[in-house]
Amino acid sequence: MPDWSAGYVSDIGYTYGVYAELGPVRMRLAFLNAGLVPPEGGCACELGFGQGVSVNVHAAATGSEWHGTDFNPAQAGFARELAAASGADARLSDASFAEFCARPDLPDFDFIGMHGVWSWVSDENRRLLVDFVRRKLKVGGVLYVSYNTQPGWAALCPVRELMTRHFATMTVPSAGTGQRIAEAVDFADRLLGTNPGFVQANPTVPARMALLKEADSAYLAHEYFNRDWQPMSFPAVAEWLAPAKVEFACPATYIEHIDSAVVTPEQAAFLKEVTDPCLRQMAFDFMINQQFRRDYWVRGARRLAPLERARLLRQQRVVLAMSPEDVAYTVKAGQIEVGLNEALHRPVVEALADHRPRTIGELQDSCAAAGLSSVQVLQAVFLLAGTQQVQPAQDETVAGRARAACGRLNAHLVGLAEHGPGIHYLASPVTGGGIPVPHVHQLFLLGLARGHQNVGELVAFALARGGGTEAAVVERQATAFLQRRLGVLRALAVID
């Protein structure tokens, strides 16, 4: 493995995800709900941006200035290709954290994001990152950190060490990382299949192992097989971040804002008795068996007066990002799965059914006729937004300025879909973030752009480009796309 990798997997590219929590528009609603003043301004930084899809989507969709680095030159090169295609203000490099954090030409930032990076770097790099946040995050600025945590990882930590030991000692380097990972996973699976005492004491492990066997090799490589890998408790992370003078603001996962949705009444009452903030978060992680935390931290938290919070929340715009017929009344976020009361949530969906952004205040007023209180409407918005079915919408003027860059980026991404599935998101200037668009739908969009209009033509176009193997399945997908999805993408300005 190359020396510059510092023990990080570098010969298998990272996944092509868009992580909504890195979006400033989504962050604003979380802060308002928590009663905190959100940061103003639009200078942002993503440290360890992977393939750079998130950073480019957010740069194009918000029209704001983004900086970032990822040490892998292949990934950084792809990210810069996307930036060139969109023309957005994304200034991206392949510098190491040590090199990037020492640059004297970087501005101060309103927002710094680190998705997953914290778990997969050395203590030396963590110190560099904390010092960077200390020096470069503005007063009032927000830090987003997501990381592996206990207790959700407790049972699988020994399995991970088992696999990495097999990878290091029992596989042939010349076989390639993907093949070696497959062999290590198979070894662990066969061992657990002998019904050892470890499985008897940890009965959930076989199901977790089954998921690993089905997982993409790129995900496995970067999640399990880096040299540095450390799940960390919330208090430990807080202690690490203390020198940067940031304090915990709120969860970045919307569903975690609503205790009644994720813990029992008995557990909620218990949490109210815990006065230490760090211990409370740790206790919450035990209650939901938290595996991966997504948190916002702030440098200099300022509380909103209750009336001001209510006013700003009422002014916040949201939009339905799904066809009403496709809305799922089950919310899943990480280890949490919540079934929604459809009677309480359907009025909100119906009020947003035309896919025009509306303020939460307008929703509260219109849903009052259905018997919903203002608090119930706000909770419905948060729970539906937990799966990105409802999304925060940005100011119309900002959205208008971002429209051209989103159009250029989306045209480039849809063009890439002709050569294989990889990126399942496109940028929306309405939401300021990414919209899930699967590979076959991107092929339909490409087919439409090339003059194919009816279902039969789109099916033939998609099948010829790897959009499926069964014509009947693709035909159903094309029919549903034209009837229910295409209009939504147009309303969100993903396409013209």
VOMARFI-506804 format. One record per residue (C-alpha): residue in one letter; z, x, y. Coordinates in nm, 2 decimals. Each point is the difference from the previous one (the first is absolute). Layout:
<pts>
   rest       pz       px       py
      A        Z        X        Y
...
</pts>
This chain:
<pts>
   rest       pz       px       py
      M     0.00     0.00     0.00
      P    -0.08     0.14     0.35
      D     0.28     0.17     0.18
      W    -0.05    -0.21     0.31
      S     0.10    -0.31    -0.19
      A     0.37     0.09     0.00
      G     0.05    -0.17    -0.34
      Y    -0.18    -0.32     0.12
      V    -0.28    -0.15    -0.22
      S    -0.32     0.11     0.18
      D    -0.28    -0.03    -0.25
      I     0.02    -0.38    -0.03
      G    -0.05    -0.19     0.32
      Y     0.26    -0.24     0.14
      T    -0.06    -0.38    -0.02
      Y    -0.20    -0.18     0.27
      G     0.27    -0.24     0.12
      V     0.08    -0.16     0.33
      Y     0.37    -0.03     0.06
      A     0.08    -0.29     0.23
      E     0.34     0.13     0.11
      L    -0.18     0.29     0.18
      G    -0.15    -0.25     0.24
      P     0.16    -0.04     0.34
      V    -0.09    -0.37     0.02
      R     0.19    -0.07    -0.32
      M     0.29     0.22     0.11
      R     0.04    -0.20     0.33
      L     0.07    -0.32    -0.18
      A     0.26     0.16    -0.22
      F     0.18     0.14     0.30
      L     0.00    -0.33     0.18
      N     0.14    -0.18    -0.30
      A     0.28     0.27    -0.02
      G     0.08    -0.06     0.36
      L    -0.12     0.34     0.12
      V    -0.23     0.11     0.28
      P    -0.32     0.12    -0.15
      P    -0.16     0.32     0.14
      E    -0.28    -0.03     0.25
      G    -0.30     0.23     0.01
      G    -0.25     0.10    -0.26
      C     0.03     0.37    -0.09
      A     0.06     0.03    -0.37
      C     0.01     0.26    -0.27
      E    -0.02    -0.02    -0.38
      L     0.13     0.30    -0.20
      G    -0.16     0.04    -0.34
      F    -0.27    -0.27     0.04
      G    -0.16     0.05    -0.35
      Q    -0.36    -0.11     0.01
      G     0.05    -0.12     0.36
      V    -0.10    -0.36    -0.05
      S     0.32    -0.14     0.16
      V    -0.01     0.23     0.30
      N    -0.37    -0.08     0.06
      V     0.04    -0.38    -0.04
      H     0.30     0.00     0.24
      A    -0.17     0.22     0.25
      A    -0.32    -0.22     0.00
      A     0.18    -0.33    -0.01
      T     0.25     0.07     0.28
      G    -0.21     0.22     0.22
      S     0.30     0.24     0.03
      E     0.02     0.38    -0.02
      W     0.09     0.13    -0.34
      H     0.07     0.35    -0.12
      G     0.08     0.12    -0.35
      T    -0.03     0.26    -0.27
      D    -0.04     0.02    -0.38
      F     0.01     0.34    -0.16
      N    -0.29    -0.08    -0.25
      P    -0.32     0.11     0.17
      A    -0.21    -0.24    -0.22
      Q     0.21    -0.29     0.11
      A     0.01     0.11     0.36
      G    -0.38     0.04    -0.01
      F    -0.05    -0.36    -0.12
      A     0.25    -0.13     0.26
      R    -0.20     0.17     0.28
      E    -0.32    -0.14    -0.14
      L     0.15    -0.35     0.05
      A     0.12     0.09     0.35
      A    -0.35     0.12     0.09
      A    -0.15    -0.32    -0.13
      S     0.23    -0.23     0.20
      G     0.01     0.21     0.32
      A     0.37    -0.09     0.02
      D     0.25     0.24     0.15
      A     0.13     0.15    -0.32
      R     0.06     0.38     0.02
      L     0.06     0.12    -0.36
      S     0.05     0.34    -0.15
      D     0.06     0.17    -0.34
      A     0.29     0.21     0.13
      S     0.32     0.04    -0.20
      F     0.31    -0.16     0.15
      A     0.12     0.34     0.12
      E    -0.32     0.06     0.18
      F    -0.04    -0.35     0.14
      C     0.36    -0.04     0.12
      A    -0.02     0.33     0.19
      R    -0.31    -0.10     0.20
      P     0.07     0.02     0.37
      D    -0.28    -0.24     0.10
      L     0.13    -0.32    -0.16
      P     0.12    -0.28     0.22
      D     0.33    -0.18    -0.04
      F    -0.03    -0.31    -0.22
      D     0.10    -0.36     0.02
      F    -0.03    -0.03    -0.38
      I     0.02     0.26    -0.29
      G    -0.07    -0.12    -0.35
      M     0.06     0.17    -0.34
      H    -0.10    -0.22    -0.30
      G     0.15     0.13    -0.32
      V    -0.01     0.36     0.12
      W     0.38     0.03     0.02
      S     0.04    -0.02    -0.38
      W    -0.27     0.26    -0.08
      V     0.07     0.30     0.22
      S     0.25     0.28    -0.01
      D     0.32     0.02     0.19
      E    -0.16     0.27     0.22
      N    -0.28    -0.25     0.09
      R     0.26    -0.28     0.06
      R     0.17     0.22     0.26
      L    -0.33     0.07     0.17
      L    -0.07    -0.38     0.01
      V     0.34    -0.08     0.14
      D    -0.03     0.26     0.27
      F    -0.35    -0.13     0.09
      V     0.14    -0.35     0.04
      R     0.29     0.14     0.21
      R    -0.24     0.17     0.24
      K    -0.30    -0.23     0.01
      L     0.12    -0.36    -0.04
      K     0.05    -0.17     0.34
      V     0.32    -0.17     0.10
      G    -0.04    -0.35    -0.13
      G    -0.26     0.12    -0.25
      V    -0.02    -0.11    -0.36
      L     0.00     0.20    -0.32
      Y    -0.12    -0.16    -0.32
      V     0.11     0.16    -0.33
      S    -0.06    -0.13    -0.35
      Y     0.14     0.17    -0.30
      N     0.11    -0.03    -0.36
      T     0.36    -0.10    -0.03
      Q     0.27    -0.08    -0.25
      P     0.10    -0.21    -0.19
      G    -0.35    -0.12    -0.08
      W    -0.10     0.34    -0.12
      A     0.32     0.08    -0.19
      A    -0.14    -0.09    -0.34
      L    -0.34     0.16     0.05
      C     0.12     0.33     0.14
      P     0.06     0.16    -0.35
      V    -0.34    -0.14    -0.11
      R    -0.17     0.17     0.30
      E     0.16     0.33    -0.09
      L    -0.10    -0.04    -0.36
      M    -0.37    -0.05     0.10
      T     0.00     0.29     0.25
      R     0.16     0.23    -0.25
      H    -0.27    -0.09    -0.26
      F    -0.27     0.05     0.27
      A     0.13     0.34     0.09
      T     0.06     0.14    -0.35
      M    -0.21    -0.19    -0.26
      T    -0.33    -0.06     0.16
      V    -0.29     0.23     0.06
      P    -0.07     0.07     0.38
      S    -0.38     0.02    -0.07
      A     0.01    -0.36    -0.12
      G     0.02    -0.13     0.35
      T     0.29    -0.18     0.17
      G    -0.11    -0.35    -0.09
      Q    -0.02     0.08    -0.37
      R     0.33     0.19     0.01
      I     0.17    -0.30     0.17
      A    -0.14    -0.23    -0.27
      E     0.14     0.22    -0.27
      A     0.34     0.02     0.17
      V     0.02    -0.38     0.04
      D    -0.10    -0.05    -0.37
      F     0.27     0.24    -0.11
      A     0.27    -0.19     0.19
      D    -0.13    -0.33    -0.13
      R     0.01     0.12    -0.36
      L     0.35     0.14     0.04
      L     0.13    -0.33     0.15
      G    -0.18    -0.18    -0.28
      T     0.24     0.15    -0.25
      N     0.28    -0.23     0.16
      P     0.23     0.28     0.11
      G     0.35    -0.07     0.13
      F    -0.14     0.05     0.36
      V    -0.22    -0.31    -0.04
      Q     0.29    -0.20    -0.16
      A     0.21     0.08     0.31
      N    -0.29    -0.06     0.24
      P    -0.20    -0.29    -0.14
      T    -0.23    -0.04     0.30
      V    -0.16     0.34    -0.06
      P    -0.26    -0.10    -0.25
      A    -0.15    -0.26     0.24
      R    -0.01     0.26     0.27
      M    -0.17     0.24    -0.24
      A    -0.26    -0.26    -0.08
      L    -0.08    -0.02     0.37
      L    -0.04     0.38     0.02
      K    -0.24     0.00    -0.29
      E    -0.23    -0.24     0.20
      A     0.04     0.18     0.33
      D    -0.28     0.20     0.17
      S     0.02     0.37    -0.05
      A    -0.01     0.07     0.37
      Y     0.31    -0.22     0.05
      L     0.18     0.17    -0.30
      A    -0.09     0.35     0.13
      H     0.15    -0.05     0.35
      E     0.29    -0.22    -0.10
      Y     0.13     0.18    -0.30
      F    -0.14     0.35    -0.04
      N     0.06     0.19     0.33
      R     0.24     0.29    -0.03
      D     0.23    -0.15     0.27
      W     0.11    -0.35    -0.08
      Q     0.34    -0.14     0.11
      P     0.11    -0.36     0.02
      M     0.26    -0.02     0.27
      S     0.27    -0.25     0.10
      F     0.00    -0.17     0.34
      P     0.31     0.19     0.11
      A    -0.16     0.33    -0.10
      V    -0.31    -0.07     0.20
      A     0.21    -0.11     0.30
      E     0.19     0.33    -0.02
      W    -0.33     0.19    -0.01
      L    -0.14    -0.18     0.30
      A     0.32     0.02     0.22
      P    -0.11     0.32     0.18
      A    -0.32    -0.18     0.12
      K     0.23    -0.25     0.18
      V    -0.15    -0.30    -0.16
      E     0.19    -0.30    -0.14
      F    -0.10    -0.27    -0.25
      A    -0.17    -0.29     0.17
      C    -0.11    -0.24    -0.27
      P    -0.19    -0.03    -0.32
      A    -0.38     0.04     0.03
      T    -0.03    -0.25    -0.29
      Y     0.01    -0.34     0.16
      I     0.15    -0.18    -0.30
      E     0.31     0.22     0.03
      H     0.08    -0.15     0.34
      I     0.10    -0.32    -0.16
      D     0.31     0.05    -0.22
      S    -0.02    -0.36    -0.14
      A    -0.34     0.08    -0.15
      V     0.09     0.31    -0.19
      V     0.37    -0.01    -0.09
      T     0.23    -0.27    -0.13
      P     0.25    -0.18     0.23
      E     0.28     0.19    -0.17
      Q    -0.18     0.33     0.06
      A    -0.08    -0.09     0.37
      A     0.37    -0.08     0.05
      F     0.10     0.34    -0.15
      L    -0.24     0.19     0.23
      K     0.15    -0.17     0.30
      E     0.33     0.17    -0.09
      V    -0.16     0.35     0.00
      T     0.05     0.13     0.35
      D    -0.15     0.35    -0.05
      P    -0.37    -0.03     0.06
      C    -0.10     0.27    -0.25
      L     0.22    -0.14    -0.28
      R    -0.14    -0.35     0.07
      Q    -0.36     0.12    -0.05
      M     0.11     0.19    -0.32
      A     0.17    -0.31    -0.13
      F    -0.31    -0.21     0.08
      D    -0.21     0.25    -0.20
      F     0.23    -0.06    -0.30
      M    -0.04    -0.37     0.03
      I    -0.38     0.00    -0.01
      N    -0.03     0.31    -0.22
      Q    -0.20     0.16     0.29
      Q    -0.25     0.26    -0.11
      F    -0.20     0.07     0.32
      R     0.15    -0.05     0.35
      R    -0.21    -0.05     0.30
      D     0.20     0.03     0.32
      Y    -0.03     0.02     0.38
      W     0.22     0.24     0.19
      V     0.02     0.01     0.38
      R     0.11     0.26     0.25
      G     0.22    -0.18     0.24
      A     0.03    -0.36    -0.13
      R     0.02    -0.27     0.27
      R     0.12    -0.35    -0.09
      L    -0.18    -0.31     0.14
      A     0.21    -0.28     0.14
      P    -0.02    -0.30    -0.23
      L    -0.21    -0.21     0.25
      E    -0.24     0.29     0.07
      R    -0.04     0.05    -0.38
      A    -0.08    -0.36    -0.04
      R    -0.25     0.00     0.29
      L    -0.18     0.31    -0.13
      L    -0.02    -0.13    -0.36
      R    -0.14    -0.33     0.13
      Q    -0.27     0.20     0.18
      Q    -0.10     0.21    -0.31
      R    -0.34    -0.11    -0.14
      V    -0.07    -0.02    -0.37
      V    -0.31    -0.10    -0.20
      L    -0.08    -0.12    -0.35
      A    -0.19     0.27    -0.18
      M    -0.08    -0.21    -0.31
      S    -0.18    -0.32    -0.07
      P     0.27    -0.27    -0.02
      E    -0.11    -0.08    -0.35
      D     0.07     0.35    -0.11
      V     0.35     0.04     0.14
      A     0.25     0.09    -0.26
      Y     0.35    -0.14     0.03
      T     0.16     0.29    -0.17
      V     0.10     0.31     0.19
      K     0.03     0.34    -0.17
      A     0.11     0.31     0.18
      G     0.08     0.30    -0.21
      Q     0.27    -0.12    -0.26
      I     0.05    -0.33     0.19
      E    -0.18    -0.32    -0.10
      V     0.07    -0.32     0.17
      G    -0.14    -0.35    -0.07
      L    -0.05    -0.18     0.33
      N     0.08    -0.37     0.07
      E    -0.35    -0.12     0.05
      A     0.11    -0.30     0.20
      L     0.16     0.22     0.26
      H    -0.29     0.25     0.02
      R    -0.31    -0.21    -0.03
      P     0.04    -0.15     0.35
      V    -0.02     0.36     0.14
      V    -0.31     0.07    -0.21
      E    -0.16    -0.32     0.11
      A     0.07     0.07     0.37
      L    -0.18     0.33    -0.04
      A    -0.28    -0.13    -0.23
      D    -0.28     0.06     0.26
      H     0.09     0.38     0.01
      R     0.05     0.00     0.37
      P     0.31     0.20     0.12
      R     0.29    -0.21     0.11
      T     0.33     0.09     0.14
      I     0.31    -0.06    -0.21
      G     0.12    -0.23     0.28
      E    -0.31    -0.22    -0.05
      L     0.06    -0.01    -0.37
      Q     0.37    -0.09     0.06
      D    -0.11    -0.29     0.22
      S    -0.28    -0.12    -0.22
      C     0.21     0.02    -0.32
      A     0.29    -0.19     0.15
      A    -0.19    -0.32    -0.09
      A     0.02     0.10    -0.36
      G     0.38     0.03     0.03
      L     0.01     0.38     0.01
      S     0.26     0.17     0.23
      S    -0.09     0.31     0.21
      V     0.19     0.22    -0.24
      Q    -0.18    -0.14    -0.30
      V    -0.34     0.06     0.17
      L     0.09     0.36     0.08
      Q     0.12     0.07    -0.35
      A    -0.32    -0.16    -0.14
      V    -0.21     0.24     0.22
      F     0.20     0.30    -0.13
      L    -0.02    -0.09    -0.36
      L    -0.38    -0.08     0.01
      A    -0.05     0.32     0.19
      G     0.19     0.18    -0.27
      T    -0.33    -0.01    -0.21
      Q    -0.22     0.03     0.31
      Q    -0.13    -0.35    -0.04
      V     0.12    -0.07     0.35
      Q    -0.02     0.30     0.23
      P     0.11     0.08     0.36
      A    -0.28    -0.02     0.24
      Q    -0.04     0.23     0.31
      D    -0.09    -0.09     0.35
      E    -0.35    -0.13     0.05
      T    -0.09     0.27     0.25
      V     0.11     0.28    -0.23
      A    -0.19    -0.17    -0.29
      G    -0.31    -0.02     0.21
      R     0.01     0.37     0.08
      A     0.05     0.09    -0.37
      R    -0.28    -0.21    -0.13
      A    -0.28     0.25     0.03
      A     0.19     0.28    -0.17
      C     0.10    -0.23    -0.28
      G    -0.36    -0.11    -0.05
      R    -0.12     0.36    -0.03
      L     0.28     0.09    -0.24
      N    -0.05    -0.31    -0.22
      A    -0.38     0.06    -0.01
      H     0.07     0.35    -0.13
      L     0.26    -0.11    -0.26
      V    -0.23    -0.28    -0.13
      G    -0.28     0.25    -0.03
      L     0.23     0.22    -0.21
      A     0.06    -0.29    -0.23
      E    -0.36     0.03    -0.13
      H     0.09     0.33    -0.16
      G     0.32    -0.12    -0.18
      P     0.33    -0.18     0.04
      G     0.26     0.19     0.19
      I     0.11    -0.15     0.33
      H     0.11    -0.36    -0.01
      Y     0.07    -0.06     0.36
      L    -0.19    -0.06     0.33
      A     0.13     0.00     0.35
      S     0.08    -0.31     0.21
      P     0.02     0.02     0.38
      V     0.18    -0.34    -0.01
      T     0.29     0.13    -0.20
      G    -0.01     0.36     0.10
      G     0.01     0.11    -0.36
      G    -0.17    -0.02    -0.34
      I    -0.12    -0.30    -0.19
      P    -0.03     0.02    -0.38
      V    -0.37    -0.03    -0.10
      P    -0.07     0.08    -0.37
      H    -0.30     0.21    -0.11
      V    -0.21    -0.30    -0.11
      H     0.06    -0.18     0.33
      Q    -0.11     0.32     0.19
      L    -0.32     0.00    -0.21
      F    -0.06    -0.37     0.09
      L     0.04     0.10     0.37
      L    -0.25     0.29    -0.05
      G    -0.24    -0.24    -0.17
      L     0.03    -0.25     0.29
      A    -0.07     0.28     0.24
      R    -0.32     0.08    -0.19
      G    -0.13    -0.35     0.00
      H     0.13    -0.14    -0.32
      Q     0.13    -0.35     0.08
      N     0.05    -0.22    -0.31
      V     0.24     0.04    -0.29
      G    -0.27     0.11    -0.25
      E    -0.12     0.28     0.23
      L     0.35     0.12     0.07
      V     0.09     0.00    -0.37
      A    -0.30     0.21    -0.09
      F     0.07     0.24     0.29
      A     0.36     0.05    -0.10
      L    -0.07     0.04    -0.37
      A    -0.26     0.27     0.07
      R     0.27     0.20     0.19
      G     0.29    -0.02    -0.24
      G     0.16    -0.31     0.14
      G     0.07    -0.14    -0.35
      T    -0.15    -0.03    -0.35
      E     0.00    -0.37    -0.06
      A    -0.25    -0.21     0.21
      A     0.20    -0.32    -0.05
      V     0.32     0.17     0.14
      V    -0.18     0.15     0.30
      E    -0.17    -0.34     0.07
      R     0.34    -0.17     0.02
      Q     0.12     0.28     0.23
      A    -0.31    -0.03     0.23
      T     0.03    -0.38     0.02
      A     0.37     0.03     0.10
      F    -0.08     0.28     0.24
      L    -0.27    -0.21     0.19
      Q     0.21    -0.31     0.00
      R     0.35     0.13     0.08
      R     0.01     0.37     0.09
      L    -0.30     0.07     0.22
      G     0.12    -0.23     0.28
      V     0.34     0.16     0.00
      L    -0.15     0.35     0.04
      R    -0.21    -0.12     0.29
      A     0.30    -0.17     0.16
      L     0.20     0.33    -0.03
      A    -0.30     0.19     0.16
      V    -0.03     0.22    -0.32
      I    -0.37    -0.09     0.02
      D    -0.21    -0.16     0.27
</pts>
